[in-house]
């Protein structure tokens, strides 16, 4: 038996761990279930995370957040939640054969990027040959030879965004040729529009695209816009209304339509940024705390600390 807590946080990325920090500082009992699969672990160095002017690696940021959450009393458990039920008085969360009863639950389960189905994908991410978020790091890739790849219908918008960072940009469709009108629009922007068909390879610290005709193009960075896998399976059958892109819909306090169930981070926001996630965590944790029964502090604590 895991035990009883005020709040169970499901997910150990920046959002979930920040929620753990806040709830611990609110003197609430909180468990953070961390499956170890946060998207942040892929970040070689984040340069737009506030307070780190020289950047910080994703793994280092996660480790600092874990230390901070534990410092203020959060219990961190390395386990993947595999069950969530609404019960009298709150919720029951199951993970690795244990269960926790919680009055409130914060979902911080995030998203999983669809990566190229290649054994070298994570190695390429580690050195910046593959990048997953242009909002995060196009600044670092600026003026390089950049390719974006994904479904043909999605490429024009991404191309317009990245064209502000480099004059050497190519678009590679993964499902079919780009429509002639969209291809003409890209060429007018100075974007090379490739035909469908070819293979992506990784050589040294760069990626290569071998087209169907055998020609090879080499890129300093490739952004694969292949979509995401949602991580809301725990509540998939709860009847919660999804947003336009499948995200969980929440109110201004990050609470879903099920009272006491909050959602924060990438599972909610289309702008998948650490700064957004931690802000949502602060909002959700504060609202959850204020919604829980007051636990008056007795004088014994003051006498012990004095």
C-alpha positions in Angstrom: 0.0 0.0 0.0 1.4 3.4 -1.0 -0.6 5.2 1.6 -2.7 8.4 1.9 -1.6 11.8 0.7 -3.2 15.1 0.1 -2.2 15.2 -3.6 -0.7 12.7 -6.0 1.2 14.1 -8.9 1.5 11.8 -11.9 4.5 12.7 -14.0 8.1 13.7 -13.0 9.0 16.3 -15.6 9.4 20.1 -15.0 5.6 20.5 -14.5 5.1 17.6 -12.1 8.2 18.3 -10.0 7.4 22.0 -9.7 4.0 21.1 -8.4 5.7 18.9 -5.9 7.9 21.8 -4.8 4.9 24.1 -4.3 2.8 21.5 -2.5 5.7 20.6 -0.2 6.1 24.2 0.7 2.4 24.4 1.4 3.0 21.7 4.0 0.9 19.2 2.1 1.7 15.5 1.8 2.4 14.9 -1.8 3.8 12.0 -3.9 5.2 12.5 -7.3 5.2 9.4 -9.6 8.0 9.6 -12.1 8.2 7.1 -15.0 11.5 8.6 -16.0 10.3 9.5 -19.5 10.1 13.3 -19.4 10.7 15.0 -22.8 13.0 17.3 -21.0 15.6 14.5 -20.7 16.3 15.0 -24.5 17.4 18.6 -24.2 21.1 18.9 -24.7 21.0 22.5 -23.3 18.0 24.7 -22.8 18.8 28.4 -23.3 15.3 29.9 -22.8 14.7 28.4 -19.3 14.6 31.4 -17.0 17.6 31.9 -14.8 20.2 29.9 -16.8 21.8 32.4 -19.2 24.4 29.9 -20.3 21.9 27.1 -20.7 21.2 23.9 -18.8 20.9 20.3 -19.9 17.5 18.7 -19.5 18.8 15.9 -17.2 20.6 18.4 -15.0 17.4 20.6 -14.7 15.3 17.5 -13.8 17.9 16.5 -11.1 17.8 19.9 -9.6 14.0 19.9 -9.5 14.0 16.5 -7.9 16.4 17.7 -5.2 14.3 20.8 -4.7 11.0 18.9 -4.4 12.5 16.4 -1.9 14.0 19.2 0.1 10.5 20.5 0.8 9.0 17.2 1.7 7.6 15.7 -1.5 7.9 11.9 -1.9 9.4 10.9 -5.2 8.6 7.4 -6.5 10.2 6.1 -9.7 7.2 4.3 -11.1 4.7 4.6 -14.0 1.1 5.1 -12.9 -1.0 2.3 -14.4 -4.3 3.0 -12.8 -6.4 6.0 -11.7 -9.9 5.8 -10.3 -12.3 8.2 -8.8 -13.4 7.0 -5.3 -15.2 8.4 -2.3 -13.1 11.2 -0.9 -10.9 11.7 -3.9 -8.9 9.4 -6.1 -6.9 6.1 -6.0 -3.7 5.9 -8.0 -1.9 2.7 -8.8 1.7 2.2 -9.8 4.1 -0.8 -9.6 1.8 -2.8 -7.4 1.2 0.0 -4.9 -1.8 2.3 -4.4 -2.2 5.8 -3.1 -5.3 7.5 -1.9 -5.3 11.2 -2.7 -7.8 14.0 -2.3 -6.5 15.7 -5.4 -4.6 14.5 -8.4 -2.4 16.5 -10.8 -1.7 15.0 -14.2 1.6 16.0 -15.6 2.0 13.1 -18.0 3.2 15.1 -20.9 3.6 13.9 -24.5 5.9 11.5 -26.3 7.6 12.8 -29.5 7.3 10.5 -32.6 11.0 10.3 -33.6 12.4 8.9 -36.8 12.4 5.1 -36.5 16.1 4.9 -36.5 18.5 3.4 -33.9 20.6 6.6 -34.0 17.8 9.0 -33.2 18.7 9.7 -29.6 22.4 10.1 -30.5 21.4 12.7 -33.1 19.3 14.6 -30.6 22.1 14.6 -28.1 24.4 16.5 -30.6 21.8 18.7 -32.1 21.6 17.0 -35.5 18.0 16.4 -34.7 16.0 19.0 -32.8 12.5 18.7 -31.5 11.4 22.2 -30.8 12.1 25.2 -33.0 10.6 27.6 -30.4 13.2 26.2 -27.9 16.3 26.1 -30.0 16.1 27.6 -33.5 18.2 30.4 -32.1 21.1 27.9 -31.7 20.5 26.5 -35.2 20.3 29.9 -36.9 22.1 30.4 -40.2 22.7 26.6 -40.5 21.5 24.3 -43.2 18.2 23.2 -41.8 15.6 20.7 -42.9 12.1 20.2 -41.6 10.3 17.0 -42.3 6.8 15.8 -41.7 3.4 15.4 -43.3 3.1 17.6 -46.4 0.1 19.6 -45.1 2.0 20.7 -42.0 5.2 22.0 -43.6 4.3 25.4 -44.8 3.6 26.9 -41.4 6.8 25.4 -39.9 8.8 26.7 -42.9 7.5 30.2 -42.4 8.6 30.1 -38.7 12.1 28.7 -39.4 12.7 30.9 -42.4 13.3 33.7 -39.9 16.3 31.9 -38.6 18.2 30.8 -41.7 18.4 31.4 -45.4 19.2 27.7 -46.1 16.0 25.8 -45.4 14.5 22.7 -47.0 11.1 21.0 -46.5 10.9 17.2 -46.7 7.4 15.6 -46.9 7.0 12.2 -45.3 3.7 11.1 -46.8 3.3 12.6 -50.3 4.5 15.4 -52.4 3.8 19.0 -51.3 0.9 20.5 -53.1 2.1 22.7 -56.0 0.6 25.9 -54.5 2.3 25.3 -51.2 5.6 24.3 -52.9 5.5 27.6 -54.9 4.8 29.5 -51.6 7.9 27.9 -50.0 10.1 28.6 -53.0 9.0 32.2 -53.0 10.2 32.3 -49.4 13.5 30.8 -50.5 12.7 27.3 -49.1 13.7 24.3 -51.1 10.8 21.9 -51.4 11.8 18.2 -51.8 9.8 15.5 -53.4 8.4 12.7 -51.4 10.5 9.6 -51.1 13.9 9.0 -49.6 15.7 8.0 -46.5 17.2 10.0 -43.6 20.7 9.0 -42.3 23.1 10.2 -39.6 26.8 10.7 -40.2 29.0 12.1 -37.6 27.2 15.2 -36.2 24.9 15.8 -39.2 22.0 14.2 -40.9 21.8 13.3 -44.6 18.8 13.0 -46.8 19.1 10.5 -49.7 16.4 11.3 -52.2 14.6 8.8 -54.4 16.9 9.7 -57.3 20.0 8.9 -55.2 21.1 12.5 -54.6 22.3 13.4 -51.1 21.7 16.5 -49.1 23.4 17.2 -45.8 22.0 19.2 -43.0 23.3 20.7 -39.8 19.9 20.3 -38.2 16.7 18.4 -39.0 13.4 19.2 -37.2 11.2 16.1 -37.5 7.5 17.3 -37.2 6.1 13.8 -36.9 3.6 14.5 -34.2 3.2 13.2 -30.6 1.7 10.4 -28.7 -0.6 11.7 -25.9 -0.2 10.4 -22.4 -3.7 10.7 -21.1 -4.6 7.0 -21.2 -5.3 7.1 -17.5 -8.4 9.2 -18.1 -9.2 8.2 -21.7 -12.5 6.8 -20.7 -13.5 9.5 -18.3 -15.5 11.5 -20.8 -13.3 14.6 -20.5 -13.8 16.9 -23.5 -10.6 17.2 -25.5 -9.3 20.4 -27.2 -8.8 20.8 -30.9 -5.5 19.0 -30.9 -6.5 16.3 -28.4 -5.1 18.1 -25.3 -7.0 17.9 -22.0 -9.2 21.0 -21.5 -8.8 22.8 -18.2 -10.2 25.9 -16.5 -8.1 28.9 -15.4 -7.0 26.9 -12.3 -5.8 24.0 -14.5 -8.7 21.9 -13.3 -10.4 19.5 -15.6 -14.2 18.9 -15.8 -13.7 16.3 -13.1 -13.4 18.3 -9.8 -10.1 17.6 -8.0 -8.3 16.4 -11.1 -5.9 18.9 -12.6 -3.7 18.8 -15.7 -0.5 20.7 -16.4 2.3 20.8 -18.9 2.5 19.4 -22.4 -0.6 17.2 -21.9 -2.6 20.6 -21.8 -0.6 23.2 -23.7 0.1 23.6 -27.4 3.1 25.8 -26.5 5.3 23.0 -25.0 7.7 25.1 -23.0 9.3 24.6 -19.6 8.3 28.1 -18.5 4.7 27.4 -19.5 4.7 24.1 -17.6 6.1 25.4 -14.4 3.6 28.3 -14.4 0.7 25.9 -14.8 2.1 23.8 -12.0 2.2 26.8 -9.7 -1.5 27.7 -10.5 -2.7 24.1 -10.1 -0.8 23.4 -6.9 -2.0 26.6 -5.3 -5.6 26.0 -6.2 -5.4 22.4 -5.0 -3.9 23.6 -1.7 -6.6 26.2 -1.2 -9.3 23.7 -2.0 -8.1 21.2 0.6 -9.2 21.2 4.2 -7.2 23.5 6.5 -4.7 21.8 8.7 -4.0 24.2 11.6 -0.3 24.3 12.6 0.0 23.5 16.3 2.4 25.2 18.7 4.6 22.2 19.1 6.1 22.8 15.7 6.9 26.4 16.6 8.4 25.3 20.0 10.5 22.6 18.3 11.8 25.0 15.6 12.5 27.8 18.1 
